[in-house]
Amino acid sequence: MTTMERNDKLPASLEALIGQVSDRLGDQPKRAAIFANCLENTWNTTLERLEDGTTFVITGDIPAMWLRDSAAQIRPYLLAANGDPEVANVIEGLIERQLRFVLLDPYANAFNEAPNGRGHTSDLTEMNPSVWERKYEIDSLCYPIQLAYLFWKNTGRTSVFNETFRQALQAIIRLWKTEQHHETLSTYRFQRLNCPETDTLVREGKGAITAFTGMTWSGFRPSDDACTYGYLVPSNMFAVVVLRYAAEIARDVLGEEELARQSTELAGVIEQGIREHAIVEHSTYGRIYAYETDGLGHHHFMDDANVPSLMSAPYLGYCPIDDPVYINTRNFVLSAGNPYYFEGKAAAGIGSPHTPENYIWPIALAMQGLTSGSQEERERLLDLLESTDAGCGMMHEGFHKDDPEQYTREWFSWANMMYCELVMQSVGLRVAV
């Protein structure tokens, strides 16, 4: 398979969006410039239209496509898609490519453009030459459903809900039901040799032992780090949301009442599992959500910068920002009680075990703003993001809490687009849900 050259010109609708945001920002030239840089960079450097009409989206510095990252990278463009067939076709092409990858291997998180055998070929799992990495993460299956649903709501197009979508949704439901019983029904195994412990699963690739809760199991977090306990709560929250989207699509577009029933029923069982096993009384913060649990009485209290996170629950559509358990959880994750909350001379925010200690992620700062009910807090976080760019004019993966000149990745497309979304929200522009 050969590809067309990457985009070198921004569509007129995106130029217009940049102009609209710039006008609304008024006397904030740096904010407007970073917004334009981020919006242009993702479009011009990470998107490829393939000859079959689908779209392949790389993360930036790795020549592979993550189901999660690609959906997050393209989400802000939904604002332009309704009035611009070019932008809409790029997004629809990505959705089709994502769904085909799901059908190829629903346990994989990242894929090659072609079956070229690149990536982590020595991992002990069932690899395929089209798979870059086969770390199973619930959110990898949530994001394509979410993007398809948001595309429908923002453009009115239903052409994405084709036979590929129907088969992919059926495959996702089957997998999530299987992984509700990981100990007895799952054949998924993953081991990586000679690596950090966060890159492989214990028990010869099966992961830490779990008991049935109603939630569905995940081997890895959206950071691509291994779960400590098998039930990753933010990702189960995301699954509940997209299963409800799926039920609406199946009922109102596909006319598939049985598929709608299965989606609704599974969402209910997972939701009950969250309610019964993931909410814990914290001695300081009251009733909060644990980040992970195992159904055996163990809970992991933390939050990670990557999305889905506990912080992102309202952004995902799981709960309102004024939900009491969410408020308690938010207070916890933005405190020293969260082992990945770092506070320093330059900034305070959430990082990740995926990057060095004391490194704060712009994704988490943007998410903090997107889930805040305070315009003042959003403005403060936007100021912070702009003051920690180290003169690069775009967002990093992470930067040191005391010295923003120390950072990982000069630019990170996912972070760039999260920043864009926060800027748009601050001037009254939102992706329709």
Secondary structure as GFF3:
##gff-version 3
##sequence-region A 1 433
A	DSSP	alpha_helix	12	25	.	.	.	ID=ss1
A	DSSP	alpha_helix	29	45	.	.	.	ID=ss2
A	DSSP	beta_strand	47	49	.	.	.	ID=ss3
A	DSSP	beta_strand	55	57	.	.	.	ID=ss4
A	DSSP	beta_strand	65	66	.	.	.	ID=ss5
A	DSSP	alpha_helix	67	74	.	.	.	ID=ss6
A	DSSP	three_ten_helix	75	77	.	.	.	ID=ss7
A	DSSP	alpha_helix	78	81	.	.	.	ID=ss8
A	DSSP	alpha_helix	85	104	.	.	.	ID=ss9
A	DSSP	beta_strand	110	111	.	.	.	ID=ss10
A	DSSP	beta_strand	131	133	.	.	.	ID=ss11
A	DSSP	alpha_helix	138	155	.	.	.	ID=ss12
A	DSSP	alpha_helix	163	178	.	.	.	ID=ss13
A	DSSP	three_ten_helix	179	181	.	.	.	ID=ss14
A	DSSP	alpha_helix	182	185	.	.	.	ID=ss15
A	DSSP	three_ten_helix	197	199	.	.	.	ID=ss16
A	DSSP	alpha_helix	202	205	.	.	.	ID=ss17
A	DSSP	beta_strand	231	232	.	.	.	ID=ss18
A	DSSP	alpha_helix	233	249	.	.	.	ID=ss19
A	DSSP	pi_helix	250	254	.	.	.	ID=ss20
A	DSSP	alpha_helix	257	277	.	.	.	ID=ss21
A	DSSP	beta_strand	279	282	.	.	.	ID=ss22
A	DSSP	beta_strand	286	289	.	.	.	ID=ss23
A	DSSP	beta_strand	292	293	.	.	.	ID=ss24
A	DSSP	beta_strand	299	300	.	.	.	ID=ss25
A	DSSP	alpha_helix	313	316	.	.	.	ID=ss26
A	DSSP	alpha_helix	324	333	.	.	.	ID=ss27
A	DSSP	beta_strand	341	343	.	.	.	ID=ss28
A	DSSP	beta_strand	348	350	.	.	.	ID=ss29
A	DSSP	beta_strand	359	360	.	.	.	ID=ss30
A	DSSP	alpha_helix	362	370	.	.	.	ID=ss31
A	DSSP	alpha_helix	375	387	.	.	.	ID=ss32
A	DSSP	beta_strand	398	400	.	.	.	ID=ss33
A	DSSP	beta_strand	407	408	.	.	.	ID=ss34
A	DSSP	alpha_helix	413	426	.	.	.	ID=ss35
###
